[in-house]
Amino acid sequence: MTEDRAERAPERFWDEFYGKSRRVWSGRPNPTLVRETAHLEPGTALDVGCGEGADAIWLAGRGWRVTGVDISAVALRRAAGHAAGAGVGDRVEWRRHDLSRSFPPGSFDLVTVHFLHSPADLPVDGVLRSSAAAVAPGGTLLVAGHAAFIAWEGEQDGDGGHHRGVRFPTPEEMLRSFELEEGRWRVEVNETAHHELTTPDGRRGTRADHVLRLRRRAA
């Protein structure tokens, strides 16, 4: 019997996902992160689901002290190597967490959560609540999630890739998931951003992402 990938242990799924090639992602930071945090004063940051580390490395290069968290030991080893190569290895701490079971302790001036979508088991609502709770007074919570599959030129159906079968929550659903303390948060950005994509072989498409940026009021 063929084992469905979404039914594997999550750590095994993601280790196999990252182990299939020498590099899965581009190595560039997410444009949303760059756009929404470039104006912030560097402090402490938590990158939830850091993958191969591009976002954490970009933040570290701008003076942040970063904790990068992921379930995949393969991704974290790769991220540590990239950070060392970029000269910021001493500014990033890499931690392995199965977010369905544990979350890094402490509070942070910035908590960033990009594309917390998984065909493997993941309690997204609980992770979003933990992410909001980890924001220090006066700090920022940045969450980006896909709004739709990639729409490729000349094709009728979007490409779900490894997200096939995953339902993308709306911004309103994510806001409810945070269970924010009334009067303690300000929503600074709530929008859907569209990005043009081009693959190395010239394939062109567009992707829509939901973006939420919230500020926790200082105590």
C-alpha positions in Angstrom: 0.0 0.0 0.0 1.3 3.5 -0.9 1.7 5.7 2.2 0.0 9.1 1.7 2.5 11.8 2.4 0.1 13.8 4.6 -0.2 10.8 6.9 3.5 10.5 7.6 5.1 11.8 10.7 5.4 15.6 10.0 9.1 15.6 10.7 9.7 12.8 8.2 7.5 14.5 5.6 9.5 17.8 5.8 12.9 16.1 6.1 12.1 14.3 2.8 10.8 17.5 1.3 14.0 19.4 1.9 16.2 16.4 1.3 15.1 16.0 -2.3 17.4 18.7 -3.5 20.4 20.8 -2.4 18.2 23.9 -2.2 14.4 24.1 -2.3 13.8 27.8 -2.1 15.5 30.8 -3.8 17.6 31.9 -0.9 16.1 35.4 -1.1 13.9 36.8 1.7 10.2 36.9 1.2 9.3 40.2 -0.4 6.5 40.7 2.2 9.1 40.5 5.0 11.3 43.1 3.4 8.5 45.5 2.7 6.8 45.2 6.0 9.8 45.2 8.4 12.4 47.4 6.8 11.3 50.4 8.8 11.4 48.6 12.2 14.2 49.2 14.7 16.2 45.9 15.0 15.6 43.9 18.2 14.8 40.3 18.8 12.9 38.3 16.2 11.3 34.9 15.9 11.0 33.3 12.5 8.3 30.6 12.8 8.8 27.9 10.1 12.1 29.3 9.0 12.9 26.6 6.4 16.3 27.2 4.8 16.7 30.4 6.7 16.5 33.2 4.1 14.2 35.4 6.1 16.1 34.9 9.4 19.5 35.6 7.6 18.1 38.8 6.0 16.9 40.0 9.5 20.2 39.1 11.1 22.0 41.1 8.4 20.0 44.1 9.4 21.0 43.9 13.0 18.3 41.6 14.5 19.1 38.8 16.9 17.0 36.0 15.4 15.6 32.6 16.5 14.7 30.4 13.6 12.3 27.6 14.2 11.5 24.6 12.0 10.4 21.0 12.3 13.0 19.8 9.7 16.5 19.0 10.9 17.6 19.0 7.3 16.3 22.5 6.7 17.9 23.8 9.9 21.3 22.3 9.1 21.1 24.0 5.7 20.0 27.3 7.2 22.9 27.3 9.6 25.3 26.8 6.8 23.8 29.6 4.8 24.0 31.9 7.8 27.6 31.1 8.4 28.3 31.8 4.7 26.6 35.1 5.0 28.6 36.1 8.1 25.7 36.2 10.5 25.9 32.8 12.1 26.5 34.3 15.5 23.2 36.3 15.2 20.8 33.4 14.6 19.9 30.6 16.9 18.3 27.6 15.1 15.9 25.5 17.1 14.0 22.4 16.0 10.4 22.3 17.1 7.4 20.3 16.1 5.0 23.1 16.5 2.1 20.7 17.1 3.9 19.8 20.3 6.1 22.7 21.4 6.8 26.3 20.8 10.0 28.3 21.7 9.8 30.1 25.0 10.3 33.8 25.4 9.0 37.1 23.9 10.2 38.9 20.8 10.1 42.3 19.3 9.1 40.7 15.9 7.4 37.4 15.3 7.1 36.5 11.6 5.1 33.6 10.2 5.2 33.0 6.5 3.1 30.4 4.7 2.2 28.2 7.5 0.5 25.7 5.1 1.1 22.0 5.5 -0.3 18.8 4.0 1.2 17.1 7.1 -0.6 17.4 10.4 -0.3 20.9 11.8 -2.7 22.7 14.3 -2.5 26.1 12.5 -4.8 27.9 14.9 -2.8 26.9 17.9 0.5 27.9 16.3 -1.0 31.3 15.4 -2.1 31.8 19.0 1.3 30.9 20.3 2.9 33.3 17.8 0.8 36.2 18.9 1.5 35.4 22.6 5.2 35.5 21.8 5.1 39.2 20.7 6.6 41.5 23.3 4.7 44.7 24.3 5.3 47.2 21.6 6.3 44.4 19.2 5.1 43.4 15.7 3.4 40.3 14.4 3.7 39.7 10.7 1.8 36.9 9.1 1.6 36.0 5.3 -0.4 33.2 3.9 -1.3 32.2 0.4 -4.7 33.3 -0.9 -4.8 31.0 -3.9 -2.7 28.6 -5.9 -0.3 30.0 -8.5 -2.0 31.0 -11.7 0.3 30.2 -14.6 0.0 31.9 -18.0 -1.9 29.7 -20.5 -3.3 27.3 -17.9 -6.8 27.0 -16.5 -6.0 25.5 -13.1 -3.7 26.9 -10.4 -0.7 24.8 -9.4 -1.1 23.6 -5.9 2.3 21.9 -5.8 3.0 20.5 -2.3 0.0 22.5 -1.1 -2.6 20.5 -2.9 -5.5 19.6 -0.6 -4.5 22.5 1.8 -7.2 25.1 2.5 -5.9 28.6 2.8 -7.5 30.7 5.6 -8.8 34.2 5.1 -7.4 37.1 7.0 -10.5 37.3 9.1 -10.1 33.6 10.0 -6.5 34.2 11.0 -7.4 37.2 13.1 -9.9 35.1 15.0 -7.3 32.4 15.5 -5.0 34.8 17.3 -7.5 35.3 20.1 -6.1 38.8 20.7 -6.6 40.7 23.9 -9.2 43.4 23.3 -7.7 46.8 23.1 -4.1 45.6 23.2 -3.5 45.2 19.5 -3.6 47.5 16.4 -4.0 46.1 12.9 -1.6 48.1 10.7 -1.8 46.1 7.5 -4.6 43.8 6.2 -4.3 43.3 2.5 -4.0 40.8 -0.3 -0.8 41.3 -2.3 -0.2 39.9 -5.9 3.2 38.8 -7.0 4.5 38.1 -10.5 6.6 34.9 -10.7 9.0 33.7 -13.3 10.7 30.2 -13.1 14.3 29.6 -14.2 12.8 28.0 -17.4 10.8 31.1 -18.2 7.4 30.0 -16.9 5.4 33.0 -15.8 2.6 33.2 -13.3 0.9 35.2 -10.5 0.3 34.5 -6.8 -1.9 36.2 -4.3 -1.0 36.3 -0.6 -2.9 37.6 2.4 -0.7 39.9 4.6 -1.4 40.9 8.2 0.8 43.1 10.2 -0.2 43.9 13.8 1.3 45.9 16.6 1.0 44.9 20.2 0.4 48.0 22.3 3.1 48.7 24.9 2.1 47.9 28.5 
